[in-house]
Amino acid sequence: MKRRDQVLSVCEAGLALFCSGLSRFSDQPRDVLVVSIHPGRSTRLALALLAAGASHRMVETQLLVLTPRAQLPSGLDGIDAGRAAALLTAGVR
Protein backbone atom coordinates (compact mmCIF):
# COMPACT_ATOMS: atom_id res chain seq x y z
CA MET A 1 0.00 0.00 0.00
CA LYS A 2 1.36 3.43 -0.95
CA ARG A 3 1.98 6.00 1.77
CA ARG A 4 -0.72 8.29 0.34
CA ASP A 5 -3.22 5.43 0.40
CA GLN A 6 -2.29 4.64 4.00
CA VAL A 7 -2.84 8.24 5.09
CA LEU A 8 -6.13 8.45 3.17
CA SER A 9 -7.44 5.33 4.89
CA VAL A 10 -9.06 6.21 8.20
CA CYS A 11 -8.63 2.59 9.35
CA GLU A 12 -4.88 2.67 8.62
CA ALA A 13 -4.07 6.21 9.76
CA GLY A 14 -6.63 7.00 12.43
CA LEU A 15 -8.98 9.95 12.24
CA ALA A 16 -6.55 12.75 13.15
CA LEU A 17 -3.84 11.72 10.69
CA PHE A 18 -6.48 10.99 8.04
CA CYS A 19 -7.77 14.57 8.31
CA SER A 20 -4.25 16.02 8.23
CA GLY A 21 -3.23 13.89 5.25
CA LEU A 22 -6.43 14.64 3.40
CA SER A 23 -5.80 18.35 3.97
CA ARG A 24 -2.26 18.07 2.64
CA PHE A 25 -3.07 16.01 -0.43
CA SER A 26 -6.31 17.82 -1.36
CA ASP A 27 -5.00 21.32 -0.58
CA GLN A 28 -8.10 22.03 1.50
CA PRO A 29 -8.21 23.53 5.01
CA ARG A 30 -8.16 20.83 7.68
CA ASP A 31 -11.02 22.38 9.66
CA VAL A 32 -13.26 22.33 6.58
CA LEU A 33 -12.42 18.67 6.04
CA VAL A 34 -13.16 17.77 9.65
CA VAL A 35 -16.66 19.21 9.20
CA SER A 36 -17.08 17.23 5.97
CA ILE A 37 -16.87 13.99 7.95
CA HIS A 38 -20.24 14.69 9.54
CA PRO A 39 -23.36 13.07 8.07
CA GLY A 40 -24.87 15.04 5.22
CA ARG A 41 -21.47 16.28 4.00
CA SER A 42 -20.40 13.16 2.11
CA THR A 43 -20.21 14.89 -1.28
CA ARG A 44 -17.57 17.34 -0.03
CA LEU A 45 -15.64 14.51 1.60
CA ALA A 46 -15.81 12.45 -1.60
CA LEU A 47 -14.55 15.39 -3.67
CA ALA A 48 -11.71 16.01 -1.22
CA LEU A 49 -10.66 12.37 -1.41
CA LEU A 50 -10.76 12.46 -5.21
CA ALA A 51 -8.77 15.71 -5.24
CA ALA A 52 -6.21 14.03 -2.98
CA GLY A 53 -5.72 11.29 -5.54
CA ALA A 54 -7.82 8.52 -4.01
CA SER A 55 -9.39 5.99 -6.35
CA HIS A 56 -13.17 5.88 -6.68
CA ARG A 57 -13.18 2.57 -4.85
CA MET A 58 -11.19 4.05 -1.97
CA VAL A 59 -13.58 7.02 -1.81
CA GLU A 60 -16.52 4.65 -1.47
CA THR A 61 -14.75 2.61 1.22
CA GLN A 62 -13.82 5.67 3.30
CA LEU A 63 -17.33 7.11 3.07
CA LEU A 64 -18.81 3.82 4.28
CA VAL A 65 -16.29 3.60 7.13
CA LEU A 66 -16.96 7.16 8.30
CA THR A 67 -20.71 7.31 7.71
CA PRO A 68 -22.07 3.75 7.32
CA ARG A 69 -25.69 4.86 6.93
CA ALA A 70 -24.96 7.62 4.45
CA GLN A 71 -26.10 7.39 0.88
CA LEU A 72 -23.12 7.54 -1.44
CA PRO A 73 -23.07 10.59 -3.71
CA SER A 74 -23.99 9.84 -7.30
CA GLY A 75 -22.15 11.14 -10.35
CA LEU A 76 -18.62 10.83 -9.00
CA ASP A 77 -17.49 8.30 -11.63
CA GLY A 78 -16.76 11.00 -14.20
CA ILE A 79 -14.85 13.28 -11.84
CA ASP A 80 -11.06 13.13 -11.79
CA ALA A 81 -8.67 14.69 -9.26
CA GLY A 82 -8.34 17.99 -11.14
CA ARG A 83 -12.08 18.47 -11.55
CA ALA A 84 -12.70 17.56 -7.90
CA ALA A 85 -10.12 20.14 -6.79
CA ALA A 86 -11.73 22.79 -9.00
CA LEU A 87 -15.19 22.06 -7.58
CA LEU A 88 -13.88 22.29 -4.02
CA THR A 89 -12.07 25.55 -4.71
CA ALA A 90 -15.18 27.06 -6.27
CA GLY A 91 -17.26 25.95 -3.30
CA VAL A 92 -14.94 27.43 -0.67
CA ARG A 93 -15.11 30.97 -2.05
VEXMI-911351 format. One line per field, with one value per residue: x, z, y of N, C-alpha, C, O, CB in turn; chain; residue in three letters; residue number from 1. Coordinates in Angstrom, 2 decimals, always signed. Glycine has a CB too. Layout:
n.c1 = X,... .
n.c3 = Z,... .
n.c2 = Y,... .
ca.c1 = X,... .
ca.c3 = Z,... .
ca.c2 = Y,... .
c.c1 = X,... .
c.c3 = Z,... .
c.c2 = Y,... .
o.c1 = X,... .
o.c3 = Z,... .
o.c2 = Y,... .
cb.c1 = X,... .
cb.c3 = Z,... .
cb.c2 = Y,... .
chain = A,... .
res = ALA,... .
n = NUM,... .
% end
This chain:
n.c1 = +0.85,+0.59,+2.09,+0.47,-2.05,-2.24,-2.39,-4.73,-6.59,-8.82,-8.93,-6.34,-4.73,-5.93,-8.22,-7.33,-4.81,-5.67,-7.36,-5.45,-3.69,-5.45,-6.03,-3.51,-3.00,-5.22,-5.22,-6.91,-8.42,-7.86,-9.77,-12.15,-12.35,-12.63,-15.20,-16.53,-16.71,-18.92,-22.29,-24.29,-22.56,-21.18,-20.65,-18.81,-16.68,-16.13,-15.34,-13.03,-11.41,-11.12,-9.79,-7.44,-6.28,-7.25,-8.60,-11.74,-12.91,-11.64,-12.62,-15.33,-15.10,-13.99,-16.01,-18.07,-16.92,-16.69,-19.27,-21.51,-24.29,-24.84,-25.93,-24.29,-22.75,-23.98,-22.80,-20.04,-18.29,-17.38,-15.63,-12.45,-9.26,-8.37,-10.70,-12.29,-10.80,-11.10,-13.86,-14.09,-12.55,-14.04,-16.30,-15.49,-15.05 .
n.c3 = +0.00,-0.87,+0.60,+0.50,+0.14,+2.56,+4.40,+3.57,+4.35,+6.79,+8.57,+8.54,+9.20,+11.32,+12.67,+13.14,+11.78,+9.26,+8.60,+8.59,+6.56,+4.40,+4.15,+3.40,+0.94,-0.61,-0.65,+0.89,+3.58,+6.83,+8.91,+7.51,+6.26,+8.44,+9.27,+7.06,+7.48,+8.94,+8.98,+6.06,+4.68,+2.80,+0.05,-0.22,+1.22,-0.40,-2.78,-1.82,-1.21,-3.78,-5.01,-3.61,-4.74,-4.36,-5.31,-6.95,-5.78,-3.29,-2.25,-1.94,-0.02,+2.20,+2.74,+3.53,+5.81,+7.49,+7.57,+7.86,+7.35,+5.46,+2.27,-0.68,-2.69,-5.93,-9.36,-9.25,-10.72,-13.15,-12.41,-12.09,-10.34,-10.78,-11.58,-9.31,-7.42,-8.49,-8.22,-5.42,-4.74,-5.95,-4.41,-1.87,-1.91 .
n.c2 = -1.18,+2.19,+5.13,+7.44,+6.28,+4.92,+7.03,+8.19,+6.39,+5.90,+3.79,+2.79,+5.03,+6.39,+8.79,+11.50,+11.74,+11.00,+13.18,+15.25,+14.35,+14.22,+16.91,+17.89,+16.52,+17.19,+19.88,+21.45,+23.28,+21.98,+22.18,+22.55,+20.11,+18.39,+19.03,+18.05,+15.36,+14.81,+13.52,+14.00,+15.56,+14.19,+14.46,+16.57,+15.46,+13.23,+14.52,+15.80,+13.60,+12.52,+14.69,+14.51,+12.37,+9.82,+6.65,+5.87,+3.65,+3.62,+6.00,+5.37,+3.31,+4.71,+6.56,+4.85,+3.73,+5.97,+7.09,+4.99,+4.74,+6.57,+7.77,+7.10,+9.60,+10.36,+10.30,+10.63,+9.13,+10.20,+12.18,+13.46,+13.90,+16.57,+17.94,+17.55,+19.00,+21.56,+21.94,+21.92,+24.17,+26.20,+26.00,+26.80,+29.51 .
ca.c1 = +0.00,+1.36,+1.98,-0.72,-3.22,-2.29,-2.84,-6.13,-7.44,-9.06,-8.63,-4.88,-4.07,-6.63,-8.98,-6.55,-3.84,-6.48,-7.77,-4.25,-3.23,-6.43,-5.80,-2.26,-3.07,-6.31,-5.00,-8.10,-8.21,-8.16,-11.02,-13.26,-12.42,-13.16,-16.66,-17.08,-16.87,-20.24,-23.36,-24.87,-21.47,-20.40,-20.21,-17.57,-15.64,-15.81,-14.55,-11.71,-10.66,-10.76,-8.77,-6.21,-5.72,-7.82,-9.39,-13.17,-13.18,-11.19,-13.58,-16.52,-14.75,-13.82,-17.33,-18.81,-16.29,-16.96,-20.71,-22.07,-25.69,-24.96,-26.10,-23.12,-23.07,-23.99,-22.15,-18.62,-17.49,-16.76,-14.85,-11.06,-8.67,-8.34,-12.08,-12.70,-10.12,-11.73,-15.19,-13.88,-12.07,-15.18,-17.26,-14.94,-15.11 .
ca.c3 = +0.00,-0.95,+1.77,+0.34,+0.40,+4.00,+5.09,+3.17,+4.89,+8.20,+9.35,+8.62,+9.76,+12.43,+12.24,+13.15,+10.69,+8.04,+8.31,+8.23,+5.25,+3.40,+3.97,+2.64,-0.43,-1.36,-0.58,+1.50,+5.01,+7.68,+9.66,+6.58,+6.04,+9.65,+9.20,+5.97,+7.95,+9.54,+8.07,+5.22,+4.00,+2.11,-1.28,-0.03,+1.60,-1.60,-3.67,-1.22,-1.41,-5.21,-5.24,-2.98,-5.54,-4.01,-6.35,-6.68,-4.85,-1.97,-1.81,-1.47,+1.22,+3.30,+3.07,+4.28,+7.13,+8.30,+7.71,+7.32,+6.93,+4.45,+0.88,-1.44,-3.71,-7.30,-10.35,-9.00,-11.63,-14.20,-11.84,-11.79,-9.26,-11.14,-11.55,-7.90,-6.79,-9.00,-7.58,-4.02,-4.71,-6.27,-3.30,-0.67,-2.05 .
ca.c2 = +0.00,+3.43,+6.00,+8.29,+5.43,+4.64,+8.24,+8.45,+5.33,+6.21,+2.59,+2.67,+6.21,+7.00,+9.95,+12.75,+11.72,+10.99,+14.57,+16.02,+13.89,+14.64,+18.35,+18.07,+16.01,+17.82,+21.32,+22.03,+23.53,+20.83,+22.38,+22.33,+18.67,+17.77,+19.21,+17.23,+13.99,+14.69,+13.07,+15.04,+16.28,+13.16,+14.89,+17.34,+14.51,+12.45,+15.39,+16.01,+12.37,+12.46,+15.71,+14.03,+11.29,+8.52,+5.99,+5.88,+2.57,+4.05,+7.02,+4.65,+2.61,+5.67,+7.11,+3.82,+3.60,+7.16,+7.31,+3.75,+4.86,+7.62,+7.39,+7.54,+10.59,+9.84,+11.14,+10.83,+8.30,+11.00,+13.28,+13.13,+14.69,+17.99,+18.47,+17.56,+20.14,+22.79,+22.06,+22.29,+25.55,+27.06,+25.95,+27.43,+30.97 .
c.c1 = +0.90,+1.11,+0.73,-1.98,-3.36,-2.85,-4.31,-7.08,-7.61,-8.75,-7.12,-4.26,-4.68,-7.23,-8.16,-5.57,-4.55,-6.86,-6.57,-3.74,-4.16,-6.28,-4.57,-2.43,-4.19,-6.16,-6.25,-7.80,-8.67,-9.49,-12.25,-13.44,-12.96,-14.68,-17.26,-17.24,-18.26,-21.28,-23.96,-23.83,-20.63,-19.94,-18.91,-16.42,-15.19,-14.96,-13.15,-10.84,-10.22,-9.65,-7.42,-5.58,-6.23,-8.61,-10.88,-13.56,-12.78,-12.13,-14.80,-16.25,-14.66,-15.16,-18.14,-18.23,-16.72,-18.45,-21.46,-23.51,-25.89,-25.19,-24.91,-23.54,-23.05,-23.24,-20.67,-17.74,-16.77,-15.88,-13.44,-10.53,-8.69,-9.71,-12.60,-12.09,-10.75,-13.10,-15.06,-13.45,-13.21,-16.17,-16.79,-15.10,-16.46 .
c.c3 = +0.00,+0.29,+1.69,+0.65,+1.88,+4.77,+4.77,+3.57,+6.38,+9.09,+9.53,+9.43,+11.07,+11.97,+12.16,+11.99,+9.33,+7.65,+7.90,+6.85,+4.14,+3.12,+3.11,+1.18,-1.26,-1.42,-0.09,+2.98,+5.86,+8.41,+8.78,+6.35,+7.25,+9.66,+8.13,+6.35,+8.53,+8.52,+7.30,+4.44,+3.14,+0.72,-1.18,+0.34,+0.40,-2.56,-3.13,-1.41,-2.87,-5.53,-4.67,-3.73,-5.18,-5.19,-5.97,-5.69,-3.42,-1.39,-1.22,-0.14,+2.39,+3.71,+3.90,+5.67,+8.03,+8.54,+7.11,+6.81,+5.82,+3.06,+0.11,-2.50,-5.11,-8.22,-10.16,-10.01,-12.68,-13.71,-11.51,-10.71,-9.56,-11.07,-10.13,-7.17,-7.21,-8.36,-6.12,-3.90,-5.00,-5.13,-2.05,-0.73,-1.89 .
c.c2 = +1.25,+4.28,+6.88,+7.49,+5.11,+5.84,+8.53,+7.33,+5.59,+5.00,+2.40,+3.81,+6.71,+8.32,+11.23,+12.81,+11.69,+12.41,+15.43,+15.64,+14.32,+16.13,+18.60,+17.69,+16.64,+19.34,+22.06,+22.27,+22.34,+20.99,+22.18,+20.83,+17.94,+17.89,+18.31,+15.77,+13.76,+14.24,+14.25,+15.82,+15.33,+13.58,+15.67,+16.42,+13.69,+13.28,+15.62,+14.76,+12.21,+13.47,+15.30,+12.87,+9.91,+7.95,+6.07,+4.79,+2.96,+5.11,+6.33,+3.96,+3.58,+6.28,+6.11,+3.60,+4.76,+7.39,+6.11,+3.86,+5.88,+7.03,+7.95,+8.54,+9.96,+10.80,+11.36,+10.09,+9.13,+12.13,+12.80,+14.08,+16.19,+18.63,+18.56,+18.75,+21.45,+23.00,+22.48,+23.75,+26.52,+27.11,+26.65,+28.94,+31.51 .
o.c1 = +1.85,+0.07,+0.02,-2.88,-4.47,-3.67,-5.03,-8.25,-6.64,-8.35,-6.67,-3.37,-4.01,-6.78,-8.29,-5.50,-4.08,-6.70,-6.67,-3.38,-3.72,-6.39,-4.60,-2.04,-4.11,-6.89,-6.60,-7.01,-9.74,-10.26,-13.27,-14.57,-13.69,-15.38,-18.39,-17.85,-18.73,-21.16,-24.12,-24.18,-19.48,-18.91,-17.99,-15.30,-14.00,-13.97,-12.18,-9.66,-9.08,-8.70,-6.38,-4.48,-5.68,-9.19,-11.23,-14.43,-13.50,-12.41,-15.25,-17.07,-15.20,-15.41,-18.82,-18.97,-17.06,-18.83,-21.97,-23.89,-27.00,-24.71,-24.56,-24.56,-22.19,-23.06,-20.09,-16.56,-15.65,-15.43,-13.27,-11.25,-9.00,-9.85,-13.27,-12.76,-10.93,-13.44,-15.84,-13.95,-13.31,-16.81,-17.62,-15.27,-16.66 .
o.c3 = +0.78,+0.94,+2.68,+1.34,+2.40,+5.67,+5.62,+3.17,+7.14,+10.24,+10.56,+10.25,+11.84,+10.98,+11.19,+11.28,+8.37,+6.49,+6.98,+6.05,+3.07,+1.97,+2.20,+0.28,-2.49,-2.16,-0.59,+3.58,+5.63,+8.51,+9.25,+6.26,+7.11,+10.01,+8.29,+5.60,+8.59,+7.34,+7.84,+3.61,+2.81,+0.25,-1.97,-0.16,+0.20,-3.10,-3.90,-1.72,-3.14,-6.24,-5.19,-3.40,-5.66,-5.98,-4.81,-4.85,-2.47,-0.20,-0.13,+0.77,+3.46,+4.90,+4.85,+6.61,+9.19,+9.62,+5.99,+5.90,+5.30,+2.74,+0.25,-3.16,-5.41,-7.89,-10.83,-10.13,-13.07,-14.50,-10.74,-10.24,-8.68,-10.56,-9.77,-6.40,-6.40,-8.00,-5.64,-3.03,-4.35,-4.91,-1.24,+0.30,-1.98 .
o.c2 = +1.33,+4.18,+7.04,+7.98,+5.03,+5.68,+9.05,+7.33,+5.50,+5.17,+1.91,+3.58,+7.39,+8.90,+11.98,+13.81,+12.30,+12.80,+16.24,+16.51,+14.73,+16.56,+19.42,+18.44,+16.64,+20.00,+23.13,+21.54,+21.78,+20.03,+21.68,+20.35,+16.95,+16.93,+17.85,+15.01,+12.63,+14.54,+15.35,+16.66,+15.65,+13.08,+15.45,+16.57,+13.47,+12.78,+15.64,+14.87,+11.83,+13.14,+15.70,+12.44,+8.91,+8.70,+6.30,+4.98,+2.67,+5.11,+6.68,+4.01,+3.30,+6.50,+6.49,+3.30,+4.55,+7.84,+6.19,+3.12,+6.04,+5.94,+9.12,+8.35,+9.13,+11.98,+12.21,+10.41,+8.78,+12.95,+11.86,+14.96,+16.99,+19.74,+19.53,+19.43,+22.35,+24.12,+23.30,+24.47,+27.56,+28.14,+27.06,+29.58,+32.73 .
cb.c1 = -0.97,+1.00,+3.23,-0.78,-3.13,-0.89,-1.96,-6.21,-6.82,-10.51,-9.23,-4.28,-4.10,-5.68,-10.14,-5.80,-2.90,-7.76,-8.45,-3.15,-3.10,-7.85,-5.65,-1.13,-3.26,-7.64,-4.58,-9.35,-8.96,-7.05,-11.04,-13.00,-11.06,-12.56,-17.01,-16.19,-15.80,-20.66,-24.47,-25.66,-20.57,-21.21,-21.29,-17.75,-16.14,-17.09,-15.27,-11.85,-11.50,-11.99,-9.22,-6.49,-4.27,-8.74,-8.94,-13.97,-12.44,-9.75,-13.99,-16.97,-13.42,-12.83,-18.09,-18.82,-14.74,-16.38,-21.15,-22.01,-26.55,-23.70,-27.46,-22.40,-22.08,-25.45,-22.81,-18.27,-18.37,-17.82,-15.54,-10.18,-7.24,-7.78,-13.02,-12.31,-8.63,-11.87,-15.95,-12.84,-10.94,-15.88,-17.57,-13.47,-14.57 .
cb.c3 = +1.23,-2.23,+1.91,-1.10,-0.41,+4.53,+4.70,+1.68,+4.63,+8.41,+8.68,+7.21,+8.75,+13.65,+13.16,+14.48,+10.82,+8.23,+9.54,+9.26,+5.25,+3.87,+5.33,+3.27,-0.39,-0.73,-1.96,+1.32,+5.44,+8.68,+10.27,+5.24,+5.67,+10.92,+8.90,+4.75,+9.00,+10.17,+8.86,+6.05,+5.04,+2.01,-1.96,+1.06,+2.73,-2.30,-3.87,+0.28,-0.98,-6.09,-4.63,-1.55,-5.41,-2.76,-6.54,-7.99,-5.27,-2.04,-2.98,-2.52,+1.05,+2.89,+1.79,+3.51,+7.00,+7.63,+7.01,+8.37,+8.11,+4.44,+0.30,-2.08,-3.64,-7.80,-10.37,-7.61,-12.31,-15.06,-10.57,-13.08,-9.02,-12.51,-12.38,-7.20,-7.14,-10.53,-7.68,-3.39,-5.72,-7.54,-2.97,-0.49,-3.35 .
cb.c2 = -0.01,+4.22,+6.88,+8.87,+4.14,+4.27,+9.44,+8.67,+3.92,+6.67,+1.35,+2.64,+7.31,+7.21,+10.16,+12.90,+10.51,+10.13,+15.19,+15.80,+12.40,+14.33,+19.04,+17.24,+14.53,+17.46,+21.86,+21.10,+24.81,+20.61,+23.79,+23.06,+18.13,+18.43,+20.69,+17.34,+13.65,+16.02,+12.34,+15.97,+17.00,+11.90,+15.75,+18.43,+13.59,+11.97,+16.73,+16.35,+11.15,+12.72,+17.04,+13.62,+11.30,+8.64,+4.49,+5.71,+1.29,+4.61,+7.95,+3.61,+1.88,+6.78,+7.48,+2.51,+3.54,+8.37,+8.65,+2.70,+5.25,+8.50,+7.93,+6.35,+11.78,+9.64,+12.43,+10.39,+7.28,+11.56,+13.85,+13.20,+14.24,+18.17,+17.59,+16.24,+20.15,+22.73,+20.72,+21.38,+25.76,+26.57,+24.55,+27.07,+31.40 .
chain = A,A,A,A,A,A,A,A,A,A,A,A,A,A,A,A,A,A,A,A,A,A,A,A,A,A,A,A,A,A,A,A,A,A,A,A,A,A,A,A,A,A,A,A,A,A,A,A,A,A,A,A,A,A,A,A,A,A,A,A,A,A,A,A,A,A,A,A,A,A,A,A,A,A,A,A,A,A,A,A,A,A,A,A,A,A,A,A,A,A,A,A,A .
res = MET,LYS,ARG,ARG,ASP,GLN,VAL,LEU,SER,VAL,CYS,GLU,ALA,GLY,LEU,ALA,LEU,PHE,CYS,SER,GLY,LEU,SER,ARG,PHE,SER,ASP,GLN,PRO,ARG,ASP,VAL,LEU,VAL,VAL,SER,ILE,HIS,PRO,GLY,ARG,SER,THR,ARG,LEU,ALA,LEU,ALA,LEU,LEU,ALA,ALA,GLY,ALA,SER,HIS,ARG,MET,VAL,GLU,THR,GLN,LEU,LEU,VAL,LEU,THR,PRO,ARG,ALA,GLN,LEU,PRO,SER,GLY,LEU,ASP,GLY,ILE,ASP,ALA,GLY,ARG,ALA,ALA,ALA,LEU,LEU,THR,ALA,GLY,VAL,ARG .
n = 1,2,3,4,5,6,7,8,9,10,11,12,13,14,15,16,17,18,19,20,21,22,23,24,25,26,27,28,29,30,31,32,33,34,35,36,37,38,39,40,41,42,43,44,45,46,47,48,49,50,51,52,53,54,55,56,57,58,59,60,61,62,63,64,65,66,67,68,69,70,71,72,73,74,75,76,77,78,79,80,81,82,83,84,85,86,87,88,89,90,91,92,93 .
% end
